[in-house]
Amino acid sequence: MEDDGIVNEVKTSISNSTSIIGTIKAQEHLILNGTIKGNVELTNYNFFLGPSGRIEGEVQAQNVRIRGYMKGEVKAKGKVEITKEADFSGKIESKSLSVENGAYFNASVNLNQKSPGR
């Protein structure tokens, strides 16, 4: 999930001067550079946590990319990317996961893939 992939599509962007307490439900992609204490529900859309973004809560989205601080739970239908700038603690449930060298990553992970039958 490249930055361009969601920047060029319809999206909501929350700036680093904005703080939200509560639940966000959206029917478009979300870019967070501000602070959220609460949950984000995007269902079929992507969530991008920018380097200045902070979230404490649960994120449900199609794909998730984390570059900032997150403490909580991620439930993604697709992939989760943790970049080298990230500070992540919590749980992840997704089909795939990538973690770059340099990221702070302390999580329990459940990859929803089909068993090869072993």
C-alpha positions in Angstrom: 0.0 0.0 0.0 1.9 3.0 -1.2 1.3 6.5 -0.1 0.2 7.4 -3.6 -2.4 4.6 -3.6 -4.6 6.4 -1.1 -3.6 10.0 -1.7 -5.0 10.0 -5.2 -8.3 8.5 -4.1 -11.2 10.0 -2.1 -10.0 10.3 1.5 -10.3 12.0 4.8 -7.2 13.6 6.3 -6.8 14.5 10.0 -4.0 17.0 10.6 -1.5 17.0 13.4 -3.3 19.9 15.1 -6.4 17.8 15.6 -7.3 15.6 18.5 -10.4 13.3 18.6 -11.9 11.3 21.5 -14.5 8.8 20.2 -15.2 6.6 17.3 -14.6 7.4 13.7 -16.7 5.6 11.0 -16.0 6.4 7.4 -16.8 5.2 3.9 -13.4 6.4 2.5 -9.7 6.1 3.2 -8.3 7.9 6.3 -5.0 9.5 6.8 -4.2 10.4 10.4 -1.5 12.8 11.4 -3.3 14.0 14.5 -4.4 12.1 17.7 -7.3 9.7 18.3 -8.3 8.1 21.5 -11.0 5.7 20.3 -11.8 3.4 17.5 -11.6 3.8 13.7 -14.0 1.7 11.5 -13.3 1.9 7.8 -14.5 -1.7 6.8 -13.6 -1.6 3.0 -11.1 1.3 3.1 -7.5 1.9 4.0 -6.1 3.5 7.1 -2.7 5.3 7.0 -1.1 6.5 10.3 1.4 9.2 9.4 4.7 9.8 11.3 3.2 12.4 13.6 0.0 10.4 14.1 -1.0 8.8 17.4 -3.8 6.4 18.1 -4.9 4.5 21.2 -7.8 2.2 20.3 -8.9 -0.3 17.7 -8.6 0.1 13.9 -10.8 -2.0 11.5 -9.9 -1.4 7.8 -9.1 -3.1 4.5 -5.3 -2.4 4.7 -3.4 -0.5 7.4 0.0 1.3 7.2 1.5 2.5 10.5 4.3 5.1 10.6 3.4 6.8 13.9 2.5 5.7 17.4 -0.2 3.2 18.0 -1.3 1.3 21.0 -4.3 -1.0 20.5 -5.7 -3.5 18.1 -5.7 -3.7 14.3 -8.1 -5.9 12.4 -7.4 -5.7 8.6 -9.0 -7.7 5.9 -5.8 -7.4 3.8 -2.3 -6.4 4.8 -0.7 -4.5 7.7 2.5 -2.6 7.2 4.6 -1.4 10.1 7.3 1.0 8.9 10.7 1.8 10.5 9.3 5.0 12.0 6.5 3.2 13.8 6.0 2.6 17.5 3.3 -0.2 17.8 2.1 -2.1 20.8 -0.9 -4.4 20.7 -2.6 -7.0 18.6 -2.8 -7.5 14.9 -5.2 -9.7 12.9 -4.7 -9.7 9.1 -4.0 -11.7 6.0 -0.4 -10.5 5.8 2.1 -8.4 7.8 5.3 -6.7 7.1 7.6 -5.0 9.7 10.5 -2.9 8.6 13.9 -3.0 10.5 14.0 -0.1 13.0 10.3 -0.2 14.0 9.4 -0.7 17.6 7.0 -3.6 17.5 5.5 -5.5 20.4 2.4 -7.4 19.3 0.6 -10.6 19.2 -0.3 -11.5 15.6 -2.9 -13.7 14.0 -2.5 -14.2 10.3 -5.8 -15.3 8.7 -4.4 -17.7 6.1 -5.6 -21.1 5.1 -3.7 -24.0 6.7 -1.7 -26.1 4.2 -3.4 -29.1 5.8 -0.7 -30.2 8.2 
